[in-house]
Amino acid sequence: MAWVYLVIASLGEIFGVMAINLYLHKRSWQRLVMIVATFSIGFFFLSLAMREIPMGTAYAVWTGLGAAGAVLMGILFFKEAAGWKRILFLSLIIGGAVGLKLFG
C-alpha cells in the first residue's frame, strides 16, 4: 500500500505545480487555496509512504514522478515543447523511479 500512497503523493506534487502555473496566469484566492491543498495532500501521502519505504527511495520516486508528471502536464495542457530529447530524458526519470521500485 505504501507504493500506492507514494503515487498519490506524486499526484499531489504534479497538481500542486499545475496550480502554481494557473495561479501565475490569474491570481485569485481560490487558486492559492488549491496550491496549499494539493501540496498538503502530497505531503500527507508522502508521510504515509515513508512509514514503509526508505526515505531516500521515497523522496527520489516522489520528486521524479512529480517532475515527470509536471513535464507531461506542461506538454498536454500548457503547450510546452515536446521534442524527442525532452521525451527521452523524461523516460529516463520514469525508468529511474521504476528501477528504485524494482531494485531498491
C-alpha positions in Angstrom: 0.0 0.0 0.0 3.0 2.3 0.6 3.7 2.5 -3.1 0.1 3.5 -3.8 0.5 6.3 -1.2 3.7 7.3 -3.0 1.9 7.6 -6.4 -0.9 9.6 -4.8 1.8 11.9 -3.2 3.3 12.3 -6.6 0.0 13.4 -8.0 -0.3 16.0 -5.2 3.1 17.3 -6.4 2.0 17.3 -10.0 -1.3 19.1 -9.4 0.4 21.5 -7.0 2.8 22.6 -9.7 -0.1 23.0 -12.1 -1.9 25.0 -9.5 1.1 27.3 -9.2 1.1 27.8 -13.0 -2.6 28.5 -13.0 -2.2 31.0 -10.2 0.6 32.8 -12.0 -1.7 33.3 -15.0 -4.6 34.5 -13.0 -4.1 35.3 -9.3 -7.1 34.5 -7.1 -7.5 33.3 -3.5 -9.2 30.1 -4.8 -6.1 29.2 -6.8 -4.0 30.0 -3.8 -6.1 27.6 -1.7 -5.7 25.0 -4.5 -1.9 25.2 -4.2 -2.0 24.7 -0.5 -4.5 21.9 -0.7 -2.7 19.9 -3.4 0.7 20.2 -1.8 -0.8 19.3 1.6 -2.3 16.2 0.2 1.0 15.3 -1.5 3.0 15.7 1.8 0.4 13.8 3.8 0.6 10.8 1.4 4.4 11.1 1.3 4.5 10.8 5.0 2.3 7.7 4.9 4.5 6.1 2.2 7.7 6.8 4.2 6.4 4.6 7.0 7.4 1.6 4.9 9.6 2.9 2.1 13.1 4.2 3.0 13.4 8.0 2.9 15.9 8.2 0.1 13.9 5.9 -2.2 10.5 7.6 -1.3 11.9 11.1 -1.9 13.6 10.1 -5.2 10.5 8.5 -6.6 8.2 11.3 -5.3 10.3 14.0 -6.9 11.0 12.0 -10.1 7.3 11.2 -10.7 6.4 14.7 -9.8 8.9 16.2 -12.2 7.9 13.8 -15.0 4.2 14.4 -14.4 4.7 18.2 -14.4 6.6 18.0 -17.7 3.7 15.9 -19.2 1.1 18.3 -17.9 3.0 21.2 -19.4 3.1 19.4 -22.8 -0.5 18.3 -22.7 -2.2 21.4 -21.1 0.2 24.4 -21.4 1.5 23.9 -24.9 5.1 23.4 -23.9 7.6 21.9 -26.4 7.6 18.1 -26.7 10.9 17.4 -28.5 12.4 14.0 -28.7 15.2 15.0 -26.3 12.7 16.0 -23.7 10.8 12.8 -24.1 14.0 10.8 -23.9 15.1 12.3 -20.6 11.5 12.1 -19.2 11.6 8.4 -20.0 14.9 8.2 -18.0 13.4 9.8 -15.0 10.4 7.4 -15.1 12.8 4.5 -15.7 14.8 5.5 -12.6 11.7 5.6 -10.5 10.7 2.1 -11.7 14.2 0.9 -11.1 14.1 2.1 -7.5 10.8 0.3 -7.0 12.1 -3.0 -8.5 15.6 -3.0 -7.1 15.6 -0.5 -4.2 
